[in-house]
Amino acid sequence: MKCQSCSSNATVHFTDIIKGDKKEVHLCQSCAEQKQLIKNQELNFPAILQNLIGQHVGQLTDALARLTCPACGIKYMEFRAEGRLGCPNDYEVFRVGLEPLLQRLHRSLRHKGKTPRHGPSLGKTSAEVIELRNRLRQAVETEAYEEAAQLRDLIRQKEAADGP
């Protein structure tokens, strides 16, 4: 798409809807800066996410800072810094900090995301299997072989219940 002011490629796109009237503006970076629509700066997604989270969980920050996911080992503060969760189990572990963010971004307390139409459904069971595998690895490392055998059987049982 071409810039509406010059013939360069448009990289800045604005859509404004006022009382049902839609107005689109497509400009290149320099024209957008000249019209003072943007300033010469880059978007920093982790900083934006951290700002959004901070607005909603200000007084809970100390409690959330101590949270760590038992399945994948990610800490809440790592999530705040990177903007990515480690596994599906994190939605449960970090629920208090994520609910306000999910409500604001998705207008729902449950993030559904996209799933393939034809394929295995991932959910609570897969998070349990991840946690069981971590416990199995720890049991083998500490040479608790009876517990490891029980965990192995439980993992096989849960994976068989999920189906291929």
Solvent accessible surface area in square Angstrom, and as a share of the most:
residue,aa,sasa,rsa
1,M,146,0.65
2,K,127,0.54
3,C,8,0.05
4,Q,113,0.50
5,S,63,0.40
6,C,53,0.32
7,S,93,0.60
8,S,55,0.35
9,N,102,0.52
10,A,11,0.09
11,T,88,0.51
12,V,18,0.11
13,H,98,0.44
14,F,76,0.32
15,T,81,0.47
16,D,75,0.39
17,I,112,0.57
18,I,110,0.56
19,K,205,0.87
20,G,72,0.69
21,D,101,0.52
22,K,123,0.52
23,K,133,0.56
24,E,79,0.35
25,V,36,0.21
26,H,27,0.12
27,L,2,0.01
28,C,9,0.06
29,Q,77,0.34
30,S,62,0.40
31,C,14,0.09
32,A,0,0.00
33,E,56,0.25
34,Q,142,0.63
35,K,112,0.47
36,Q,161,0.71
37,L,83,0.41
38,I,48,0.25
39,K,154,0.65
40,N,129,0.66
41,Q,131,0.58
42,E,161,0.72
43,L,164,0.82
44,N,85,0.43
45,F,125,0.52
46,P,48,0.30
47,A,50,0.39
48,I,77,0.39
49,L,10,0.05
50,Q,77,0.34
51,N,94,0.48
52,L,27,0.14
53,I,1,0.00
54,G,29,0.28
55,Q,109,0.49
56,H,73,0.33
57,V,1,0.00
58,G,46,0.44
59,Q,170,0.76
60,L,68,0.34
61,T,38,0.22
62,D,102,0.53
63,A,53,0.41
64,L,4,0.02
65,A,41,0.31
66,R,181,0.66
67,L,60,0.30
68,T,62,0.36
69,C,1,0.01
70,P,87,0.55
71,A,1,0.00
72,C,54,0.32
73,G,41,0.40
74,I,25,0.12
75,K,97,0.41
76,Y,0,0.00
77,M,78,0.35
78,E,81,0.36
79,F,8,0.03
80,R,21,0.08
81,A,57,0.44
82,E,117,0.52
83,G,14,0.14
84,R,187,0.68
85,L,46,0.23
86,G,46,0.44
87,C,15,0.09
88,P,62,0.39
89,N,23,0.12
90,D,0,0.00
91,Y,78,0.30
92,E,99,0.44
93,V,38,0.22
94,F,0,0.00
95,R,101,0.37
96,V,84,0.48
97,G,1,0.01
98,L,5,0.02
99,E,49,0.22
100,P,39,0.25
101,L,8,0.04
102,L,17,0.08
103,Q,84,0.37
104,R,118,0.43
105,L,86,0.43
106,H,87,0.39
107,R,201,0.73
108,S,40,0.26
109,L,93,0.46
110,R,173,0.63
111,H,72,0.32
112,K,152,0.64
113,G,46,0.44
114,K,200,0.85
115,T,107,0.62
116,P,98,0.62
117,R,225,0.82
118,H,172,0.77
119,G,50,0.48
120,P,93,0.58
121,S,102,0.66
122,L,140,0.69
123,G,35,0.34
124,K,157,0.66
125,T,44,0.26
126,S,22,0.14
127,A,9,0.07
128,E,57,0.26
129,V,10,0.06
130,I,58,0.30
131,E,55,0.25
132,L,10,0.05
133,R,124,0.45
134,N,32,0.16
135,R,106,0.39
136,L,41,0.20
137,R,125,0.46
138,Q,99,0.44
139,A,5,0.04
140,V,74,0.42
141,E,119,0.53
142,T,103,0.60
143,E,118,0.53
144,A,36,0.28
145,Y,134,0.51
146,E,146,0.65
147,E,77,0.35
148,A,9,0.07
149,A,37,0.29
150,Q,129,0.58
151,L,8,0.04
152,R,98,0.36
153,D,72,0.37
154,L,68,0.34
155,I,11,0.06
156,R,146,0.53
157,Q,122,0.54
158,K,53,0.22
159,E,66,0.30
160,A,81,0.63
161,A,89,0.69
162,D,75,0.39
163,G,33,0.32
164,P,172,1.08
